[in-house]
């Protein structure tokens, strides 16, 4: 299938295709582009229903083909099915994540369960599966190309993992579970979005300590909400974290922090705890129906880690030294607070504030000194430049394609010879109706199956838009996130495979974050900083400041690692708990206590707001994958550093492109890594990168 249809669900078409713009083939330049200027919310339901009906007709034709099953008439035919539905789903996904309104949310509530049922109608089609299975077991399989064999394996295992071999009663229950889960995921996401769209109003006194850029952002956020002349903090990370870092009003820091960490956990109409309990129960039941011990065992079967035990082993190796580092960091902060006579014990709402004081005291580095050099537009150009150095890409701004919102801009991507590679859409600013965080989407996957089809990718962020004409200055952390998400886009743009479902970022969950985390390394190179980290006068960031940034590379790694890893461990433990009835708040509290979670910080994503895990199956029992991928990342970065040209070494970049960035899921990722590095991944580089002691046993179990 052209994409995983597990989310999709069947219903009859109720509107003629000619009348619905969402059902039209993409036209215009660059092989066709989405008609974002024609989208109306009322068109979504009929478009989805018509596209699902078309998809089922395609699938039924394959299932009932009287000819003997072959790779061409079964596997390739499936790969070519569902194209209209994929296109409609592109629009649907963009509106759901960036342009959500009450009217659209009503459509989601009705259609998400139907989309889930649609996927089950395909994977539970007995005739269809028998044909897939016949091709999979055929001796002719050996004659297929390596990529064709990979597609066949993925198609077959995808059907089996969705219950194709179950008896009719189990299949019916599985379909019911998937529909229930789809509805719960939608509710969870809508509750979280509602809490993230709340604001906290600040008085002029509450702005004390904030740099001018953050004061301007607070004013702009208020104005965007019709509160001219006032200041607000929006309940999203991009707005909250800077406030917690600089605001001197401790009581207001506590208020802002509590609002943020209690999203989805306020005992009101947007509380997510009961929903999480239901999700976990249903996931556990589904896993048992499929023959797996737990949801975690089902999810990790198709991953580099292979088992929850392997993932837990890696996390536990890192957890202990990370917690030890947090205790050191807190001691440093407490010493400064005591020296200043603050009369406080460090609490979670103090961590970022005093962390900055320690940074200044230890390294003479004030983040406010760095920020004037981190202009969003300049850094974007720096991302383009480094991608050009490594992969030969050129980025040309274009205005001849429609966009979903006026803030979105588009670039054509060309290779070193000027050949069209794809399009890159950039949606950088926060707005009501847009979910928080930063992410990448593929609107269209690269393929050569039905002619040369180039990719369309997007990056989405939530930077607070300044006043007209004012530059958007961002933090170093935000700059790293910018490069991170662009790494996903580059992964898609480098793709060079035949089949769309093996293309770009369609790889194992614990591999997908590897190219993106790797791309963060180019931000701190002198080549990028000297050229693109420039202030309003065009002066590059001073060398002395760059040296201070480098000196702090392992600073605060205790906080960063424990904040993330606590979320990953709780995610895994929740999904290893089987069919126990779980009170999310109680489980989180008790398990963190067992782990020895430091009192002075909280999980990066507390359970009631853990969208990665509860707004879909996405990262469920898979949030560990950031650490798994970072183990690969650190190892590969060291390969660059060991080469003659450092991070811009052409031979190493070509090796990276040929074995990792261009192959998508056409080969096993562990094999691709070994081709690049000449061995299995080791944990050594990760521990060095974070300033932690290197354990004696260092090779992971990836791919073994």
MOGI-V198012 format. One record per residue. RES is the residue in one letter. D_FIRST is the distance of its C-alpha to the first C-alpha in Angstrom with 2 decimals. Layout:
# MOGI-V198012
res=RES d_first=D_FIRST
res=RES d_first=D_FIRST
This chain:
# MOGI-V198012
res=X d_first=0.00
res=X d_first=3.80
res=X d_first=5.28
res=X d_first=6.56
res=X d_first=7.37
res=X d_first=10.52
res=X d_first=12.66
res=X d_first=11.92
res=X d_first=14.26
res=X d_first=15.39
res=X d_first=18.51
res=X d_first=20.12
res=X d_first=20.38
res=X d_first=23.85
res=X d_first=24.27
res=X d_first=24.15
res=X d_first=21.70
res=X d_first=24.71
res=X d_first=26.42
res=X d_first=23.76
res=X d_first=23.36
res=X d_first=20.15
res=X d_first=18.40
res=X d_first=19.82
res=X d_first=18.14
res=X d_first=19.27
res=X d_first=22.50
res=X d_first=25.29
res=X d_first=25.73
res=X d_first=23.48
res=X d_first=20.72
res=X d_first=20.76
res=X d_first=21.11
res=X d_first=20.51
res=X d_first=23.44
res=X d_first=24.68
res=X d_first=28.10
res=X d_first=27.00
res=X d_first=25.43
res=X d_first=27.35
res=X d_first=26.69
res=X d_first=27.37
res=X d_first=24.45
res=X d_first=21.77
res=X d_first=21.98
res=X d_first=21.96
res=X d_first=19.18
res=X d_first=16.86
res=X d_first=18.00
res=X d_first=17.59
res=X d_first=14.06
res=X d_first=13.09
res=X d_first=15.13
res=X d_first=13.53
res=X d_first=9.99
res=X d_first=11.79
res=X d_first=13.60
res=X d_first=10.66
res=X d_first=9.49
res=X d_first=13.23
res=X d_first=13.82
res=X d_first=11.59
res=X d_first=13.27
res=X d_first=16.63
res=X d_first=16.66
res=X d_first=20.19
res=X d_first=19.62
res=X d_first=19.41
res=X d_first=15.94
res=X d_first=15.23
res=X d_first=12.80
res=X d_first=12.69
res=X d_first=12.56
res=X d_first=10.11
res=X d_first=7.94
res=X d_first=8.04
res=X d_first=7.87
res=X d_first=4.56
res=X d_first=3.69
res=X d_first=6.22
res=X d_first=5.74
res=X d_first=6.79
res=X d_first=8.66
res=X d_first=11.86
res=X d_first=10.96
res=X d_first=9.99
res=X d_first=13.33
res=X d_first=15.24
res=X d_first=14.13
res=X d_first=15.56
res=X d_first=18.83
res=X d_first=18.76
res=X d_first=18.41
res=X d_first=21.18
res=X d_first=23.49
res=X d_first=23.06
res=X d_first=23.96
res=X d_first=26.46
res=X d_first=27.86
res=X d_first=28.05
res=X d_first=30.79
res=X d_first=32.01
res=X d_first=30.58
res=X d_first=27.06
res=X d_first=27.40
res=X d_first=28.23
res=X d_first=24.94
res=X d_first=23.09
res=X d_first=25.13
res=X d_first=24.18
res=X d_first=20.50
res=X d_first=19.23
res=X d_first=19.88
res=X d_first=18.26
res=X d_first=15.04
res=X d_first=15.25
res=X d_first=16.01
res=X d_first=13.04
res=X d_first=10.72
res=X d_first=13.27
res=X d_first=13.35
res=X d_first=9.90
res=X d_first=10.59
res=X d_first=14.16
res=X d_first=13.79
res=X d_first=16.21
res=X d_first=15.88
res=X d_first=12.15
res=X d_first=12.78
res=X d_first=15.85
res=X d_first=14.11
res=X d_first=11.76
res=X d_first=15.06
res=X d_first=17.06
res=X d_first=15.21
res=X d_first=15.43
res=X d_first=19.13
res=X d_first=19.98
res=X d_first=22.68
res=X d_first=20.91
res=X d_first=18.59
res=X d_first=21.53
res=X d_first=21.43
res=X d_first=18.04
res=X d_first=18.28
res=X d_first=18.11
res=X d_first=14.91
res=X d_first=13.28
res=X d_first=14.78
res=X d_first=13.46
res=X d_first=9.76
res=X d_first=10.82
res=X d_first=12.70
res=X d_first=10.16
res=X d_first=7.77
res=X d_first=11.12
res=X d_first=12.81
res=X d_first=10.23
res=X d_first=10.89
res=X d_first=14.54
res=X d_first=14.99
res=X d_first=13.95
res=X d_first=16.57
res=X d_first=15.25
res=X d_first=18.66
res=X d_first=20.82
res=X d_first=23.35
res=X d_first=23.06
res=X d_first=25.38
res=X d_first=23.58
res=X d_first=20.21
res=X d_first=22.07
res=X d_first=23.60
res=X d_first=20.40
res=X d_first=18.92
res=X d_first=22.30
res=X d_first=22.34
res=X d_first=19.01
res=X d_first=20.35
res=X d_first=23.68
res=X d_first=22.30
res=X d_first=20.39
res=X d_first=23.77
res=X d_first=25.66
res=X d_first=23.52
res=X d_first=24.19
res=X d_first=27.88
res=X d_first=28.17
res=X d_first=26.83
res=X d_first=29.08
res=X d_first=32.08
res=X d_first=31.63
res=X d_first=31.31
res=X d_first=34.45
res=X d_first=36.39
res=X d_first=35.29
res=X d_first=36.50
res=X d_first=40.00
res=X d_first=42.75
res=X d_first=46.01
res=X d_first=48.88
res=X d_first=51.11
res=X d_first=54.76
res=X d_first=56.23
res=X d_first=57.57
res=X d_first=54.10
res=X d_first=53.12
res=X d_first=55.65
res=X d_first=54.29
res=X d_first=51.29
res=X d_first=51.11
res=X d_first=51.43
res=X d_first=47.74
res=X d_first=46.76
res=X d_first=49.50
res=X d_first=48.17
res=X d_first=44.63
res=X d_first=46.01
res=X d_first=47.88
res=X d_first=44.87
res=X d_first=42.77
res=X d_first=45.62
res=X d_first=45.97
res=X d_first=42.24
res=X d_first=42.95
res=X d_first=46.13
res=X d_first=48.52
res=X d_first=50.37
res=X d_first=52.91
res=X d_first=51.39
res=X d_first=49.23
res=X d_first=46.25
res=X d_first=43.91
res=X d_first=40.41
res=X d_first=38.96
res=X d_first=36.27
res=X d_first=36.44
res=X d_first=37.04
res=X d_first=40.10
res=X d_first=41.35
res=X d_first=41.36
res=X d_first=43.63
res=X d_first=45.99
res=X d_first=46.29
res=X d_first=47.03
res=X d_first=49.90
res=X d_first=51.37
res=X d_first=54.83
res=X d_first=55.03
res=X d_first=54.10
res=X d_first=54.13
res=X d_first=51.63
res=X d_first=49.44
res=X d_first=49.41
res=X d_first=48.59
res=X d_first=45.66
res=X d_first=44.37
res=X d_first=44.64
res=X d_first=42.79
res=X d_first=39.91
res=X d_first=39.66
res=X d_first=39.99
res=X d_first=37.03
res=X d_first=35.53
res=X d_first=38.56
res=X d_first=41.40
res=X d_first=41.76
res=X d_first=41.09
res=X d_first=38.48
res=X d_first=36.04
res=X d_first=36.61
res=X d_first=33.46
res=X d_first=35.11
res=X d_first=34.66
res=X d_first=30.99
res=X d_first=30.49
res=X d_first=32.38
res=X d_first=30.10
res=X d_first=26.88
res=X d_first=28.26
res=X d_first=29.36
res=X d_first=26.04
res=X d_first=24.15
res=X d_first=26.79
res=X d_first=26.54
res=X d_first=22.76
res=X d_first=23.22
res=X d_first=25.98
res=X d_first=24.04
res=X d_first=21.44
res=X d_first=24.42
res=X d_first=24.84
res=X d_first=28.18
res=X d_first=27.03
res=X d_first=24.13
res=X d_first=25.00
res=X d_first=24.63
res=X d_first=21.14
res=X d_first=20.04
res=X d_first=21.73
res=X d_first=20.58
res=X d_first=17.67
res=X d_first=19.99
res=X d_first=22.71
res=X d_first=25.36
res=X d_first=23.95
res=X d_first=26.48
res=X d_first=28.15
res=X d_first=31.42
res=X d_first=30.54
res=X d_first=29.52
res=X d_first=32.71
res=X d_first=34.81
res=X d_first=33.86
res=X d_first=34.45
res=X d_first=37.78
res=X d_first=38.95
res=X d_first=38.60
res=X d_first=39.72
res=X d_first=43.34
res=X d_first=44.30
res=X d_first=42.51
res=X d_first=44.55
res=X d_first=47.68
res=X d_first=47.04
res=X d_first=46.67
res=X d_first=50.10
res=X d_first=51.55
res=X d_first=49.99
res=X d_first=51.39
res=X d_first=54.80
res=X d_first=54.84
res=X d_first=54.00
res=X d_first=56.55
res=X d_first=59.19
res=X d_first=58.72
res=X d_first=58.79
res=X d_first=61.97
res=X d_first=63.55
res=X d_first=63.00
res=X d_first=64.53
res=X d_first=61.50
res=X d_first=62.32
res=X d_first=58.69
res=X d_first=56.57
res=X d_first=53.16
res=X d_first=50.62
res=X d_first=46.89
res=X d_first=47.71
res=X d_first=50.07
res=X d_first=47.76
res=X d_first=46.44
res=X d_first=49.87
res=X d_first=51.84
res=X d_first=49.23
res=X d_first=50.02
res=X d_first=53.71
res=X d_first=53.21
res=X d_first=51.22
res=X d_first=54.13
res=X d_first=56.75
res=X d_first=55.18
res=X d_first=53.72
res=X d_first=55.47
res=X d_first=52.07
res=X d_first=51.61
res=X d_first=48.08
res=X d_first=49.80
res=X d_first=51.12
res=X d_first=47.62
res=X d_first=45.98
res=X d_first=47.88
res=X d_first=46.20
res=X d_first=42.64
res=X d_first=41.93
res=X d_first=38.28
res=X d_first=38.28
res=X d_first=39.99
res=X d_first=37.64
res=X d_first=34.65
res=X d_first=36.42
res=X d_first=36.97
res=X d_first=33.25
res=X d_first=32.72
res=X d_first=35.63
res=X d_first=34.58
res=X d_first=31.04
res=X d_first=32.91
res=X d_first=35.13
res=X d_first=32.38
res=X d_first=29.59
res=X d_first=31.50
res=X d_first=29.79
res=X d_first=31.76
res=X d_first=31.21
res=X d_first=32.57
res=X d_first=32.92
res=X d_first=31.84
res=X d_first=32.61
res=X d_first=31.05
res=X d_first=27.85
res=X d_first=27.78
res=X d_first=27.44
res=X d_first=26.97
res=X d_first=30.38
res=X d_first=33.45
res=X d_first=33.31
res=X d_first=30.04
res=X d_first=30.60
res=X d_first=28.45
res=X d_first=28.90
res=X d_first=27.64
res=X d_first=26.95
res=X d_first=28.37
res=X d_first=28.79
res=X d_first=32.29
res=X d_first=32.71
res=X d_first=31.80
res=X d_first=28.38
res=X d_first=25.87
res=X d_first=23.37
res=X d_first=22.00
res=X d_first=23.32
res=X d_first=24.53
res=X d_first=25.33
res=X d_first=27.98
res=X d_first=28.82
res=X d_first=31.68
res=X d_first=33.82
res=X d_first=34.08
res=X d_first=34.48
res=X d_first=34.58
res=X d_first=31.18
res=X d_first=29.47
res=X d_first=28.53
res=X d_first=30.55
res=X d_first=29.69
res=X d_first=27.79
res=X d_first=24.11
res=X d_first=21.61
res=X d_first=18.53
res=X d_first=16.07
res=X d_first=15.97
res=X d_first=13.94
res=X d_first=12.60
res=X d_first=14.42
res=X d_first=13.03
res=X d_first=14.86
res=X d_first=12.22
res=X d_first=13.35
res=X d_first=16.70
res=X d_first=17.88
res=X d_first=16.14
res=X d_first=18.04
res=X d_first=17.20
res=X d_first=18.77
res=X d_first=19.84
res=X d_first=22.38
res=X d_first=24.97
res=X d_first=26.57
res=X d_first=29.94
res=X d_first=32.76
res=X d_first=35.88
res=X d_first=38.80
res=X d_first=39.67
res=X d_first=43.33
res=X d_first=45.88
res=X d_first=45.41
res=X d_first=46.22
res=X d_first=46.25
res=X d_first=44.12
res=X d_first=41.62
res=X d_first=42.88
res=X d_first=40.66
res=X d_first=41.34
res=X d_first=40.62
res=X d_first=38.06
res=X d_first=36.29
res=X d_first=36.45
res=X d_first=34.74
res=X d_first=31.96
res=X d_first=31.63
res=X d_first=31.23
res=X d_first=28.86
res=X d_first=26.33
res=X d_first=26.79
res=X d_first=25.86
res=X d_first=22.29
res=X d_first=22.31
res=X d_first=23.77
res=X d_first=21.10
res=X d_first=18.51
res=X d_first=21.02
res=X d_first=21.72
res=X d_first=18.18
res=X d_first=18.30
res=X d_first=15.29
res=X d_first=13.35
res=X d_first=9.64
res=X d_first=8.75
res=X d_first=7.02
res=X d_first=10.34
res=X d_first=12.42
res=X d_first=15.48
res=X d_first=15.91
res=X d_first=12.64
res=X d_first=15.11
res=X d_first=17.00
res=X d_first=18.78
res=X d_first=22.17
res=X d_first=21.44
res=X d_first=20.06
res=X d_first=23.60
res=X d_first=25.23
res=X d_first=24.92
res=X d_first=25.90
res=X d_first=28.88
res=X d_first=29.92
res=X d_first=30.17
res=X d_first=32.76
res=X d_first=35.19
res=X d_first=35.76
res=X d_first=37.21
res=X d_first=40.39
res=X d_first=41.07
res=X d_first=44.39
res=X d_first=42.75
res=X d_first=40.63
res=X d_first=43.37
res=X d_first=46.20
res=X d_first=44.39
res=X d_first=42.35
res=X d_first=43.97
res=X d_first=46.84
res=X d_first=48.92
res=X d_first=49.93
res=X d_first=52.62
res=X d_first=50.18
res=X d_first=51.68
res=X d_first=49.35
res=X d_first=49.13
res=X d_first=52.27
res=X d_first=52.00
res=X d_first=53.85
res=X d_first=51.18
res=X d_first=48.40
res=X d_first=50.37
res=X d_first=50.60
res=X d_first=46.83
res=X d_first=46.31
res=X d_first=48.97
res=X d_first=47.08
res=X d_first=43.76
res=X d_first=44.14
res=X d_first=45.97
res=X d_first=44.61
res=X d_first=41.96
res=X d_first=43.15
res=X d_first=42.22
res=X d_first=38.87
res=X d_first=37.83
res=X d_first=39.18
res=X d_first=37.84
res=X d_first=34.26
res=X d_first=34.66
res=X d_first=36.20
res=X d_first=33.05
res=X d_first=30.88
res=X d_first=33.28
res=X d_first=33.49
res=X d_first=29.71
res=X d_first=29.59
res=X d_first=32.71
res=X d_first=31.47
res=X d_first=28.43
res=X d_first=30.61
res=X d_first=33.02
res=X d_first=31.19
res=X d_first=32.05
res=X d_first=35.25
res=X d_first=35.91
res=X d_first=35.89
res=X d_first=38.02
res=X d_first=36.12
res=X d_first=39.27
res=X d_first=41.32
res=X d_first=38.72
res=X d_first=38.27
res=X d_first=42.06
res=X d_first=42.90
res=X d_first=40.27
res=X d_first=41.18
res=X d_first=44.79
res=X d_first=44.09
res=X d_first=42.35
res=X d_first=45.38
res=X d_first=43.66
res=X d_first=46.25
res=X d_first=47.69
res=X d_first=47.61
res=X d_first=43.88
res=X d_first=40.91
res=X d_first=37.25
res=X d_first=35.30
res=X d_first=33.14
res=X d_first=35.11
res=X d_first=33.19
res=X d_first=33.61
res=X d_first=32.09
res=X d_first=29.48
res=X d_first=26.53
res=X d_first=24.49
res=X d_first=24.67
res=X d_first=25.23
res=X d_first=23.38
res=X d_first=20.06
res=X d_first=18.96
res=X d_first=18.59
res=X d_first=21.66
res=X d_first=22.94
res=X d_first=24.82
res=X d_first=23.60
res=X d_first=26.16
res=X d_first=27.91
res=X d_first=25.29
res=X d_first=27.41
res=X d_first=30.26
res=X d_first=28.24
res=X d_first=26.84
res=X d_first=30.37
res=X d_first=31.70
res=X d_first=29.51
res=X d_first=30.49
res=X d_first=34.21
res=X d_first=34.12
res=X d_first=32.45
res=X d_first=34.85
res=X d_first=37.72
res=X d_first=36.49
res=X d_first=36.87
res=X d_first=40.21
res=X d_first=41.49
res=X d_first=40.81
res=X d_first=43.44
res=X d_first=41.73
res=X d_first=40.76
res=X d_first=37.73
res=X d_first=37.69
res=X d_first=38.00
res=X d_first=36.21
res=X d_first=35.69
res=X d_first=34.17
res=X d_first=31.92
res=X d_first=30.70
res=X d_first=30.07
res=X d_first=28.11
res=X d_first=26.03
res=X d_first=25.43
res=X d_first=24.61
res=X d_first=23.07
res=X d_first=22.42
res=X d_first=20.62
res=X d_first=18.50
res=X d_first=15.94
res=X d_first=14.35
res=X d_first=14.87
res=X d_first=17.93
res=X d_first=19.29
res=X d_first=20.92
res=X d_first=24.19
res=X d_first=24.41
res=X d_first=23.91
res=X d_first=26.61
res=X d_first=28.94
res=X d_first=28.63
res=X d_first=29.68
res=X d_first=32.38
res=X d_first=33.50
res=X d_first=33.35
res=X d_first=31.64
res=X d_first=31.87
res=X d_first=35.19
res=X d_first=36.21
res=X d_first=39.43
res=X d_first=38.26
res=X d_first=36.74
res=X d_first=40.08
res=X d_first=42.08
res=X d_first=39.97
res=X d_first=40.80
res=X d_first=44.38
res=X d_first=44.06
res=X d_first=45.73
res=X d_first=43.67
res=X d_first=43.46
res=X d_first=44.60
res=X d_first=41.29
res=X d_first=38.74
res=X d_first=35.76
res=X d_first=32.66
res=X d_first=30.68
res=X d_first=27.48
res=X d_first=25.75
res=X d_first=28.82
